[in-house]
Amino acid sequence: MNKKKRYKILSLFYLNQPNPITELIFSSDFELLISLILSAQSTDSIVNKTTLILFKIAKTPEEILQLGIDRLKYYIKSIGLYNIKAEYIIKTSFLLFNKYNNQIPNNRIELESLPGVGRKTANIILNLLFNKKTIAVDTHVFRVSNRTNFAVGKNVKQVEKKLIKVVPSIFKKNIHFWFVYHGRYICTARKQKCNFCLINKLCEFVNKNIYNNVNI
């Protein structure tokens, strides 16, 4: 895909949704971090239902520690992999409380040192909380980037590296969310809704016409 076509695609996303935001519901930096840890292999809607209750009980590192791992597991048991996620949250809360004065680190190295925080989560936090032009690549971003031929790569790191290279600076802040929502609701894994696709004419997916059925 050439530079001109990429710019047109991003411009369309911008015109359609100039200020995309995460679907996770949070009211503090810490709540965002916990929501992101819980969201691994879980949907945002399930996470939001869980944190709606959890954050009424405990919404700071100290309160999470006071809650304890057993009670924490009780509140997040509807989330996939809740046992290991509970351990991550307790350990991360301990570090934030004892090492970082309850503040979320603003650099990748320290963020990725927190249990349960990988590169994708670190990128989202740097982007949302610290206005860094990082691009987080999850399964949706990876699929959309490869399928449309926007940024091709065999793994998430390759796709992230390519996106950082080819995405103009003015779009870097928002492309993650544009591609997430596009992959979540339009360019889905199994039944692509090409007839509703904002970038149908620009997409280079060779098989898109096969799925271009209004009844999908």
C-alpha positions as CSV (number, residue, x, y, z in Angstrom):
1,M,0.0,0.0,0.0
2,N,1.4,3.4,-0.9
3,K,1.7,6.5,1.2
4,K,-1.2,8.4,-0.5
5,K,-3.7,5.6,0.1
6,R,-2.7,5.2,3.7
7,Y,-3.2,8.9,4.2
8,K,-6.7,8.7,2.6
9,I,-7.6,5.8,4.9
10,L,-6.6,7.6,8.0
11,S,-8.3,10.8,6.9
12,L,-11.6,8.9,6.5
13,F,-11.2,7.4,10.0
14,Y,-10.5,10.9,11.4
15,L,-13.5,12.5,9.7
16,N,-15.7,9.6,11.0
17,Q,-14.3,9.6,14.5
18,P,-12.0,12.5,15.2
19,N,-11.6,11.8,18.9
20,P,-11.8,8.0,19.6
21,I,-11.6,6.8,23.2
22,T,-11.3,3.5,24.8
23,E,-14.5,1.6,25.7
24,L,-13.1,0.8,29.1
25,I,-14.7,2.8,31.9
26,F,-12.3,4.4,34.4
27,S,-12.0,7.5,36.5
28,S,-8.3,7.4,37.4
29,D,-5.0,6.4,36.0
30,F,-4.9,3.4,38.4
31,E,-8.4,2.3,37.3
32,L,-7.3,2.3,33.7
33,L,-4.3,0.2,34.5
34,I,-6.4,-2.4,36.4
35,S,-9.0,-2.4,33.6
36,L,-6.3,-3.1,31.0
37,I,-4.8,-5.9,33.1
38,L,-8.2,-7.5,33.4
39,S,-9.0,-7.0,29.7
40,A,-6.4,-9.5,28.4
41,Q,-8.4,-12.2,26.6
42,S,-11.7,-10.6,27.9
43,T,-14.1,-8.2,26.4
44,D,-14.4,-4.6,27.5
45,S,-18.0,-5.0,28.3
46,I,-17.3,-7.8,30.8
47,V,-14.4,-5.8,32.3
48,N,-16.7,-2.8,32.7
49,K,-19.3,-4.9,34.5
50,T,-16.7,-6.2,36.8
51,T,-14.9,-3.0,37.6
52,L,-18.3,-1.2,38.2
53,I,-18.5,-3.3,41.4
54,L,-14.8,-3.6,42.1
55,F,-14.0,0.1,42.0
56,K,-16.8,0.8,44.5
57,I,-14.9,-1.4,47.0
58,A,-11.3,-0.7,46.0
59,K,-10.0,1.8,43.6
60,T,-6.4,2.6,44.8
61,P,-3.3,0.5,45.2
62,E,-3.7,0.6,49.0
63,E,-7.3,-0.4,48.9
64,I,-6.6,-3.3,46.6
65,L,-3.9,-4.5,49.0
66,Q,-6.3,-4.2,51.9
67,L,-8.9,-6.1,50.0
68,G,-6.5,-9.1,49.6
69,I,-6.1,-11.6,46.9
70,D,-8.9,-13.9,47.9
71,R,-11.5,-11.2,48.0
72,L,-10.1,-9.7,44.8
73,K,-10.6,-13.0,43.1
74,Y,-14.2,-13.1,44.3
75,Y,-14.9,-9.7,42.6
76,I,-13.2,-10.5,39.3
77,K,-14.2,-14.2,39.0
78,S,-16.3,-13.5,35.9
79,I,-13.1,-12.5,34.1
80,G,-11.1,-15.1,32.2
81,L,-7.8,-16.1,33.8
82,Y,-9.0,-14.3,37.0
83,N,-6.6,-16.2,39.3
84,I,-3.4,-15.1,37.6
85,K,-4.8,-11.6,37.0
86,A,-5.6,-11.3,40.7
87,E,-1.9,-12.1,41.4
88,Y,-0.8,-9.5,38.8
89,I,-3.0,-6.8,40.3
90,I,-1.9,-7.5,43.9
91,K,1.8,-7.4,42.9
92,T,1.4,-4.4,40.8
93,S,-0.5,-2.6,43.5
94,F,2.3,-3.4,46.0
95,L,4.9,-1.9,43.6
96,L,2.8,1.2,42.9
97,F,2.2,1.8,46.6
98,N,5.7,1.1,47.9
99,K,7.9,2.2,45.0
100,Y,6.0,4.7,42.9
101,N,4.0,6.7,45.5
102,N,0.8,5.4,43.9
103,Q,1.7,7.0,40.6
104,I,1.7,5.2,37.3
105,P,5.2,5.2,35.7
106,N,5.4,7.3,32.5
107,N,8.1,5.3,30.7
108,R,8.0,1.9,29.0
109,I,10.7,0.2,31.0
110,E,9.1,0.8,34.4
111,L,5.6,0.1,33.0
112,E,6.6,-3.3,31.6
113,S,8.2,-4.1,34.9
114,L,4.8,-4.2,36.5
115,P,3.2,-7.7,36.7
116,G,0.5,-8.1,34.1
117,V,1.7,-5.2,31.9
118,G,3.1,-6.1,28.5
119,R,4.1,-4.0,25.5
120,K,0.5,-3.6,24.3
121,T,-0.8,-2.4,27.7
122,A,2.3,-0.1,28.1
123,N,1.6,1.5,24.7
124,I,-2.0,2.2,25.6
125,I,-1.1,3.7,28.9
126,L,1.6,5.9,27.3
127,N,-0.8,6.9,24.6
128,L,-3.8,7.7,26.8
129,L,-2.3,9.0,30.0
130,F,0.9,10.6,28.8
131,N,0.0,11.7,25.3
132,K,2.8,9.6,23.7
133,K,2.4,8.7,20.0
134,T,2.8,5.0,20.7
135,I,0.7,2.5,18.7
136,A,-0.5,-0.6,20.6
137,V,-1.1,-3.6,18.4
138,D,-3.7,-6.1,19.6
139,T,-5.4,-8.8,17.6
140,H,-7.8,-6.3,16.0
141,V,-5.0,-3.9,14.9
142,F,-2.8,-6.8,13.8
143,R,-5.7,-8.3,11.6
144,V,-6.8,-5.0,10.1
145,S,-3.2,-3.9,9.3
146,N,-2.4,-7.2,7.6
147,R,-5.7,-7.8,5.9
148,T,-6.0,-4.3,4.3
149,N,-2.3,-4.4,3.4
150,F,-1.8,-1.2,5.4
151,A,1.1,-2.5,7.4
152,V,2.1,-6.1,6.9
153,G,4.0,-8.2,9.5
154,K,4.3,-11.7,10.7
155,N,3.9,-10.7,14.4
156,V,2.7,-7.8,16.5
157,K,6.2,-6.3,16.9
158,Q,6.7,-6.2,13.1
159,V,3.3,-4.6,12.6
160,E,4.0,-2.0,15.3
161,K,7.3,-1.1,13.8
162,K,5.8,-0.7,10.4
163,L,2.9,1.4,11.7
164,I,5.3,3.7,13.6
165,K,7.2,4.1,10.3
166,V,4.3,4.7,7.9
167,V,1.6,6.5,10.0
168,P,1.9,10.3,9.8
169,S,2.5,11.9,13.2
170,I,-0.9,13.6,13.3
171,F,-2.6,10.2,13.2
172,K,-0.4,8.2,15.6
173,K,-2.3,9.2,18.7
174,N,-5.6,7.7,17.4
175,I,-4.9,4.9,14.9
176,H,-4.9,2.2,17.6
177,F,-8.5,2.9,18.5
178,W,-9.6,3.4,14.9
179,F,-8.3,0.0,13.9
180,V,-9.5,-1.7,17.1
181,Y,-13.1,-0.5,16.5
182,H,-12.9,-1.3,12.8
183,G,-11.6,-4.8,13.6
184,R,-14.1,-5.3,16.4
185,Y,-17.3,-4.2,14.5
186,I,-16.6,-4.2,10.7
187,C,-13.4,-6.1,9.7
188,T,-14.1,-9.0,12.0
189,A,-12.2,-12.2,12.0
190,R,-14.9,-14.4,10.4
191,K,-17.6,-12.3,8.8
192,Q,-16.2,-9.1,7.4
193,K,-18.9,-6.5,6.8
194,C,-17.3,-5.1,3.6
195,N,-20.6,-3.5,2.5
196,F,-20.5,-1.3,5.5
197,C,-16.8,-0.6,5.4
198,L,-15.7,3.0,5.5
199,I,-12.5,2.2,3.6
200,N,-13.9,-0.4,1.2
201,K,-12.6,1.3,-1.9
202,L,-9.1,1.8,-0.5
203,C,-8.7,-1.6,1.2
204,E,-6.4,-4.0,-0.6
205,F,-8.0,-7.2,0.9
206,V,-8.1,-9.5,-2.2
207,N,-11.1,-11.5,-1.0
208,K,-13.3,-8.7,0.3
209,N,-15.9,-9.1,-2.5
210,I,-16.6,-12.7,-1.3
211,Y,-18.0,-11.3,1.9
212,N,-19.6,-8.2,0.5
213,N,-23.2,-9.4,1.3
214,V,-25.7,-7.1,2.8
215,N,-27.2,-10.0,4.8
216,I,-24.1,-10.7,6.8
